[in-house]
Amino acid sequence: MEGYEIYDELCTPEGRVVAVLECFALSPTVYYCNAVTPAGKHVRLSATRNYNATRDWAERVTGLKVDRDLSGRGGKLKRRPR
């Protein structure tokens, strides 16, 4: 089975990555998210088909607000050609 692909990252104003939105290459519309809370705790959101809900969760957990459109692929990662 193919592994995860990074869909996008949420960074602090200083450039530190605090959340990574990802999906499996074979399931490009099922999102997962790993994030770090302001207290430094690592948390994970498992499979969701709703990109906006995944992004909102990352914002709540990190305490940061997305200041750009992370859905540059129309909200769905297209499977990459082999």
Residue pairs with C-beta under 8 A, 6 or more apart in sequence:
1 24
1 26
2 24
2 25
2 26
3 24
3 25
4 22
4 23
4 24
4 25
4 32
5 22
5 23
5 24
5 25
5 28
5 77
5 80
6 20
6 21
6 22
7 21
7 22
7 23
7 31
7 70
7 73
7 77
8 20
8 21
8 70
8 72
9 17
9 19
9 20
9 21
10 17
10 18
10 19
10 20
10 21
10 35
10 58
10 59
10 62
10 64
10 66
10 70
11 17
11 18
12 18
12 64
18 35
18 36
18 62
18 64
19 33
19 34
19 35
19 36
19 58
19 61
19 62
20 33
20 34
20 35
21 31
21 32
21 33
21 54
21 55
21 58
21 70
22 31
22 32
22 33
22 34
23 29
23 30
23 31
23 32
23 77
24 30
25 79
25 80
26 79
28 76
28 77
28 78
28 79
29 49
29 76
29 77
30 47
30 48
30 49
31 45
31 47
31 48
31 49
31 50
31 51
31 54
32 44
32 45
32 46
32 47
32 48
32 54
33 44
33 45
33 54
33 57
33 58
34 42
34 43
34 44
35 42
35 43
35 44
35 45
35 57
35 58
35 61
35 62
36 42
36 43
36 62
37 43
37 61
37 62
37 63
38 62
38 63
43 61
45 54
45 57
45 58
48 54
51 71
51 75
51 76
52 71
52 75
55 66
55 70
55 71
58 66
59 65
59 66
